Amino acid sequence: MQEKSPMLRLWELGEQYHGGLIRAVLSASVGVLCGILPYFAAAQIIIGLIRHEQDASYYLFWCCLALGGYILRAVLYALALSMSHKATFAILKNIRERILAKLPKLPLGTVMDTPSGQMKQIIVDQVESMERPLAHLLPEMTSNILAPVCILIYLFVLDWRMALLSLVSIPVGMAFMMAVMANYGKQYEGSVKVTQEMNSTIVEYIGGIEVIKAFNQGKNSYAKFSQRVLANASYFYHWMKSCQLPVSISRTLAPTTLITILPVGWIMYLGGSLDIETFITVIILSLGIAGPLLAAMDFVDSLAKVGTIVGEVDSILSSEEQQHSLTPVSFSSEDIRLDHVSFGYHADQEILHDISLSIPAGTMTAFVGPSGSGKSTIAKLIAGFWDVKKGRITLGGHDLKDIPLRQLYEQTAFVSQDNYLFNESVRENIRMGKPGADDAEVEAAATAAGCDSFIRKLENGYDTVVGGGGAHLSGGERQRIAIARAMLKDAPIVILDEATAYIDPENEAVVQKAVAKLVKGKTVIVIAHRLSTITDADQIFVVADGRISASGTHEELLKQSEMYHEMWQAHIGAKDGDAA
């Protein structure tokens, strides 16, 4: 399939607003035609003076016509910009909404592979930067091309020789401009890349400032930041430097239409092949050719900029979505099954190898293993964060791909060690588990999760804003709020991915009690780093190098699995060390 041009793609994205853009172009075009009238009026006034016209009404008519042309051009231009800005804001709003609607449909890995600084730059900065060029592009570029064309047509009607003479300097000037623009698109893409790298470094620097300070890495981190900033500045400097001379020559040569018109036209006049009225009209009108064309050429910059941004936007909008049915299914049970599942975040890097297992409804299943073994990946596949391409995962006998994403997400409550809290109140963060819940339900969930007491001690209680990512709370407090959120959701399947990792010892009993309430009567999947928390699990799977190396109960694995036995001994030793 042939790839669509960025501008055509942008036109498609703004399909609902074509009418407004077309009206803006028409208004600007009529305004441009009105803007030609003062040139024509000036020519007629000069001709009147040469003819020794004595009638004041003659000059008054052409003065009024020129004034009317200026006024109409200003009014129609303002109207065109108003309509184009209105349509542009609507288009940008539509683009942002489509991106944000697209993100939840993407596999989690696709989003995770894109640095947050880059994603922010695309959705916020780059889309916003399209506003001015897009609002001005269609009406102004169209009208700036239309004006010279109309003048040239009229000049050809008057005298084709003078019309050609008026064009001599323009192609020469434009040639220098085109030399600059030949690689403009590629150069602008490069500028976007270095800017994205700089932004990602800035976001990383700010986000990791606590670690930077704690480990005295300010010098090293700042050096990395400085290098990216310097690279960004250097790129733009050398790019602009390479453009300065040809652009200057172009702007100097292109408007010099009189270099040919005046001497050649004068010779033709003296020779009797050109009358004075035509000569004067050509001189005046030719002055209105180069300026608009140069203004139109300026929009090549905007075209390249908008084209690159649209390409970035479209790379998100065209990303492969998770392919799920749109028809809801009915569940007779919540049995979970993995059949010969292999998976990798990237096509050439397989993490899970031929995983087959069964998780009966209403049971507790634990996954243990070394860090990076793939146990969290299994849990996230069950939750539907990615689609598997090799093998099959079923819930209640239904392939996950046959379950609409929205329905699938309703079936699971996922609590990880890094649950994100939004920069909202504690109440609203908990309410995300059930958006329609009233305050009483929110507070009941918080009480059940063992976090009601500390929440009420906060500055504004449940209305305390937690900061970006929950920065105003401790890790344990964030975790308990996440558990409260999951309890409020009340999903039949609960996935706990090292959910108690940040809980301090004095609150561990409270949290474990909360977790016990959360999982009661549900299908529970636990990714555990504290083996003591899963000794009562109905089944435990030992994961090593992306494969199931052993499975059974705690007691069975102590006898059958050397790896599990070693992990248990290490855990017991760690507990004894803590106790000492």
CORKAZI-V904616 format. One record per pair of residues at least 12 apart in sequence whose ideal C-beta (glycine too) atoms are under 10 Angstrom apart, sorted by the first residue. I is the first residue (numbers start at 0). J is the second residue. Records with the same first field share a line. If there is no record, write none. Layout:
# CORKAZI-V904616
I = J  J
This chain:
# CORKAZI-V904616
2 = 310  313  317
3 = 309  313  317
4 = 306  309  310
5 = 184  302  303  305  306  307  308  309  310  311  312  313
6 = 136  302  305  306  309
7 = 309
8 = 306  309  310  312  313  316  317
9 = 90  94  129  133  136  305  306  308  309  310  312  313
10 = 90  137  309
11 = 313
12 = 90  91  93  94  97  309  312  313  316
13 = 86  87  89  90  91  93  94  133
14 = 90  93
15 = 86  89  90  93
16 = 82  83  85  86  87  88  89  90  92  93
17 = 86  90
18 = 82  86
19 = 81  82  83  84  85  86  87  89  90
20 = 79  82  83  85  86  87  90  133  134  136  137  138
21 = 82  86  137
22 = 78  79  82  83  86  138
23 = 78  79  80  81  82  83  84  85  86  87  134  135  137  138  139  141  142
24 = 79  82  83  137  138  139  140  141  142  145
25 = 75  79  82  138  141  142
26 = 74  75  76  77  78  79  80  81  82  83  138  142
27 = 72  75  76  78  79  80  82  83  135  137  138  139  140  141  142  143  145
28 = 75  79  138  141  142  144  145  146  149
29 = 71  72  75  76  78  79  142  145
30 = 68  71  72  73  74  75  76  77  78  79  138  142  145  146
31 = 72  75  76  79  138  139  141  142  143  144  145  146  147  148  149  287  291
32 = 68  71  72  75  142  145  146  149
33 = 64  67  68  69  70  71  72  73  74  75  76
34 = 68  69  71  72  73  75  76  142  146  287  291
35 = 68  72  145  146  147  149  150  153  284  287  291
36 = 61  64  65  66  67  68  69  71  72
37 = 61  62  64  65  66  67  68  69  72  283  287
38 = 65  68  146  150  153  280  283  284  285  286  287
39 = 61  64  65  68  150  153  280  283  284  287
40 = 58  60  61  62  63  64  65  66  67  68  69  283
41 = 61  62  65  279  280  282  283  284  286
42 = 61  276  277  278  279  280  281  282  283  284
43 = 57  58  60  61  64  65  276  279  280  283
44 = 57  58  60  61  62  64  65  279  283
45 = 61  275  276  279  280  282  283
46 = 61  275  276  277  278  279  280  283
47 = 61
48 = 279
49 = 275  276  279
50 = 275  276
72 = 142
75 = 138  142
76 = 138  139  142
78 = 138
79 = 134  135  137  138  139  141  142
80 = 134  135  138  139
81 = 134
82 = 134  138
83 = 133  134  135  136  137  138  139
84 = 130  131  133  134  135  138
85 = 134
86 = 133  134  137
87 = 129  130  131  132  133  134  135  136  137
88 = 130  133  134
90 = 126  129  130  133  134
91 = 126  127  128  129  130  133  134
92 = 126
94 = 122  126  129  308  309  312  313  315  316
95 = 121  122  123  126  127  312
97 = 312  315  316
98 = 118  121  122  126  312  315  316
99 = 122
100 = 316
101 = 312  315  316  317  318  320
102 = 118  122  315  318
103 = 320  321  404  405  408
104 = 318  319  320  321  322  323  404
105 = 315  318  319  320  321  385
106 = 318  319  320  321  344  379  383  384  385  386
107 = 321  344  379  382  383  384  385
108 = 342  343  344  345  376  379  384  385
109 = 315  318  319  320  321  344  385
110 = 315  318  384
111 = 344  384
112 = 344  345
113 = 195  199  314  315  318
114 = 195  196  198  199  200  202  203
115 = 198  199  202  203  206
116 = 194  195  196  197  198  199  200  201  202  203  204  205  206
117 = 191  192  194  195  196  198  199  202  311
118 = 195  198  199  202  315
119 = 195  198  199  202
120 = 191  194  195  197  198  199  202  308  311
121 = 191  195  308  311  312  314  315
122 = 311  312  315
124 = 194  195  198  308
125 = 191  194  195  304  305  307  308  309  311  312
126 = 308  309  311  312
127 = 308
128 = 304  305  308
129 = 301  304  305  308  309  312
131 = 301  304
132 = 298  300  301  302  303  304  305  308
133 = 301  304  305  308  309
135 = 297  298  301
136 = 298  301  302  304  305
137 = 298
139 = 291  294  295  297  298  301
140 = 291  294  295  296  297  298  299  301  302
141 = 295  298
142 = 291  294  295
143 = 290  291  292  293  294  295  296  297  298
144 = 291  292  294  295  296  298
145 = 291  295
146 = 287  288  290  291  292  294  295
147 = 165  166  169  284  285  287  288  289  290  291  292  293  295
148 = 288  291  292
149 = 284  287
150 = 162  165  281  284  285  286  287  288  291
151 = 163  165  166  169  284  285  288
153 = 280  281  284
154 = 166  260  277  280  281  284  285  288
157 = 273  274  276  277  278  280  281  284
158 = 264  267  272  273  274  277  278  280  281
160 = 263  264  267  272  273  281
161 = 259  260  263  264  267  273  277  278  280  281  282  284  285
162 = 260  281  284  285  288
163 = 259
164 = 256  257  258  259  260  261  262  263  264  267  281  285
165 = 256  257  259  260  264  281  282  284  285  286  288  289
166 = 256  259  285  288  289
167 = 255  256  258  259  260  263
168 = 251  252  253  254  255  256  257  258  259  260  285  288  289
169 = 249  252  253  254  255  256  285  288  289  292  293
170 = 252  253
171 = 248  249  252  253  255
172 = 245  248  249  250  251  252  253  254  255  289  292  293  296
173 = 249  252  253  289  292  293  296
174 = 245  248  249  252  253
175 = 244  245  246  247  248  249  250  251  252  253
176 = 242  245  246  248  249  250  252  253  292  293  296  297  299
177 = 245  249  296  299
178 = 242  245  246  248  249
179 = 241  242  243  244  245  246  248  249  296  299  300
180 = 242  245  246  296  299  300  302  303
182 = 238  241  303
183 = 238  242  299  300  302  303  304  306  307
184 = 299  302  303  304  306  307  310
185 = 303  307
186 = 234  235  237  238  241  242  303  307
187 = 238  300  302  303  304  305  306  307  308
188 = 303  306  307  310  311
189 = 234  235  238  307
190 = 231  234  235  238  303  304  307
191 = 304  307  308  310  311
192 = 231  234  307
193 = 227  228  230  231  232  233  234  235
194 = 227  230  231  234  235
195 = 227  231  311
196 = 226  227  230  231
197 = 224  226  227  228  229  230  231  232  234
198 = 227  231
199 = 227
200 = 220  223  224  225  226  227  228  230  231
201 = 224  227  228
203 = 220  223  224  227
204 = 217  220  221  223  224  227
205 = 224
206 = 467  468
207 = 220
208 = 220
209 = 470
242 = 300
246 = 293  296  297
249 = 293  296
250 = 289  293  296  297
252 = 289
253 = 288  289  290  292  293  296
254 = 285  286  288  289  290  292  293
255 = 289
256 = 281  282  284  285  286  287  288  289
257 = 282  285  286
259 = 285
260 = 278  281  282  285  286
261 = 278  281  282  285
264 = 277  278  279  281  282  285
265 = 278
319 = 386
320 = 386  404
321 = 383  384  385  386  399  400  404  407
322 = 386  400  404
323 = 383  386  398  399  400  401  402  403  404  405  406  407
324 = 397  398  399  400  401  402  403  404  406
325 = 403  404  405  406
326 = 401  402  403  406
327 = 402  403  405  406  409
328 = 394  395  396  397  398  401  402  403  406  407
329 = 395  397
330 = 360  394  395  396  397  402  406  410  491
331 = 360  395  396  397
332 = 359  360  361  394  395  396  491  522
333 = 358  359  360  361  362  394  395  410  411  490  491  492  521  522
334 = 357  358  359  360  361  362  393  394  395  396  522
335 = 356  357  358  359  360  362  364  381  392  393  394  395  399  410  411  492  522  524
336 = 355  356  357  358  359  381  391  392  393  394  395  396  398
337 = 351  353  354  355  356  357  358  377  380  381  387  390  391  392  393  547
338 = 353  354  355  356  357  387  390  391  392  393  398
339 = 352  353  354  355  387  389  390  391
340 = 352  353  354  355  356  376  377  380  381  387  388  389  390  391  392
341 = 353  354  387  388  389  390  545
342 = 354  373  376  377  379  380  385  386  387  388  389  390  392  545
343 = 373  376  385  388  389  545
344 = 376  385
346 = 388
349 = 373  389  545
350 = 371  372  373  376  377  544  545
351 = 372  373  374  376  377  380  387  389  390  542  544  545  546  547
352 = 373  389  544  545  546  547
353 = 389  390  545  546  547
354 = 373  376  377  380  387  389  390  392  540  542  545  546  547
355 = 390  391  547
356 = 377  538  540  547  550
357 = 393  538
358 = 381  394  492  522  523  524  537  538  540
359 = 522  537  538
360 = 394  395  491  492  521  522
361 = 491  520  521  522  523  537
362 = 521  522  523  524  536  537  538
363 = 493  495  518  521  522  523  524  525  533  535  536  537  538  539
364 = 378  381  494  522  523  524  525  533  536  537  538  539  540  550
365 = 495  523  524  525  526  527  530  532  533  534  535  536  537  538  539  540  541  553
366 = 378  496  524  525  526  527  533  536  538  539  540  541  542  547  550
367 = 525  526  527  528  529  530  533  536  539  540  541  542  543  549  556  560  562  563  566  567  570
368 = 526  527  540  541  542  543  544  545  546  547  548  549  562  563  566
369 = 541  542  543  544  562  566
370 = 528
371 = 542  544  545
372 = 541  542  543  544  545  546  548  562
373 = 542  543  544  545  546  547
374 = 496  497  524  525  526  527  528  540  541  542  543  545
375 = 415  416  494  496  497  526  542
376 = 526  542  545
377 = 392  494  524  526  540  542  545  547
378 = 411  413  415  494  495  496  497  524  525  526
379 = 413  415  494  496  526
380 = 392  399
381 = 394  399  407  410  411  413  492  494  522  524
382 = 399  407  408  410  411  412  413  492  494  496  524
383 = 399  400  402  404  406  407  408  410  411  413
384 = 407  408  411  413
385 = 399
386 = 399  400  404
387 = 399  400
394 = 406  407  410  411  491  492  522
395 = 410  491
407 = 492
408 = 488  490
409 = 488  490  491  492
410 = 490  491  492  522
411 = 485  488  490  491  492  493  494  522  524
412 = 432  481  482  484  485  486  487  488  489  490  491  492  493  494  495  517  518  521
413 = 481  485  488  490  492  493  494  495  496  498  524
414 = 478  481  482  484  485  486  488  493  494  495  496  497  498  499  514  517
415 = 478  481  494  495  496  497  498  500  526
416 = 474  477  478  481  495  496  497  498  499  500  501  502  526  528
417 = 468  474  477  478  481  496  497  500  501
418 = 468  469  477  478  480  481  482  484  485  496  498  501
419 = 467  468  469  477  481
420 = 465  466  467  468  469  470  471  472  476  477  480  481  484
421 = 464  465  466  467  468  469
422 = 464  465  466  467  468  469  470  471
423 = 462  464  465  466
424 = 457  459  460  461  462  463  464  465
425 = 441  445  450  453  454  455  457  459  460  461  462  463  464  465  469  471  472  476  480  483
426 = 438  441  442  445  454  459  460  461  462  463
427 = 441  461  462  464  465
428 = 441  461  464  465  469  472  477  480  481  483  484
429 = 441  442  444  445  448  450  454  461  480  481  482  483  484  485  486  487  488
430 = 444  461  483  484  487
431 = 481  484  487  488
432 = 444  481  482  483  484  485  486  487  488  489  490
433 = 484  486  487  488  489  490
434 = 487
436 = 487  488
438 = 461
440 = 487  489
441 = 461  483  484  487
442 = 454  455  460  461  483
443 = 483  486  487
444 = 480  482  483  484  485  486  487  488  489  513  516  517
445 = 461  479  480  482  483  484  486  487  513
446 = 483  486  513
447 = 482  483  486  487  512  513  516  517
448 = 478  479  480  481  482  483  484  485  486  487  509  510  512  513  514  516  517
449 = 479  482  483  506  508  509  510  511  512  513  514  516
450 = 472  475  476  477  478  479  480  481  482  483  506  509  510  513
451 = 479  483
452 = 509
453 = 472  473  475  476  479  480  506  509
454 = 472  476  479  480  483
457 = 471  472  476
458 = 471
465 = 477  480
469 = 481
473 = 501  502  503  506
474 = 500  501  502  503
475 = 499  500  501  502  503  505  506  507  509  510
476 = 501  502  506
477 = 501
478 = 497  498  499  500  501  502  506  510  513
479 = 499  501  502  506  509  510  513  514
481 = 498  501
482 = 495  498  499  502  510  513  514  516  517
483 = 513  517
485 = 498  513  514  517  518
486 = 513  514  516  517  518
488 = 517
489 = 517  521
490 = 517  521  522
491 = 520  521  522
492 = 518  521  522  523  524
493 = 514  517  518  519  521  522  523  524  525
494 = 522  523  524  525  526
495 = 514  517  518  523  524  525  526  527  532  533
496 = 524  525  526  527  528
497 = 525  526  527  528  529  532
498 = 510  513  514  517  525  526  527  532
499 = 511  513  514  525  527  528  529  532
500 = 526  527  528  529
502 = 514  529
504 = 577
507 = 529  532
511 = 529  531  532
514 = 532
523 = 536  537
524 = 536  540
525 = 539
526 = 542
527 = 539  566  570
528 = 566  570
529 = 570  573  574
530 = 553  556  563  566  567  568  569  570  571  573  574
531 = 553  567  570  571  574
533 = 553
534 = 552  553  554  557  567
535 = 552  553
536 = 552  553
537 = 552
538 = 550  551  552  553  555  556
539 = 551  552  553  555  556  560  563
540 = 556  563
541 = 556  559  560  561  562  563  566
542 = 562
543 = 560  562
548 = 560  561  562  563
549 = 561  562  563
550 = 563
551 = 563
553 = 567
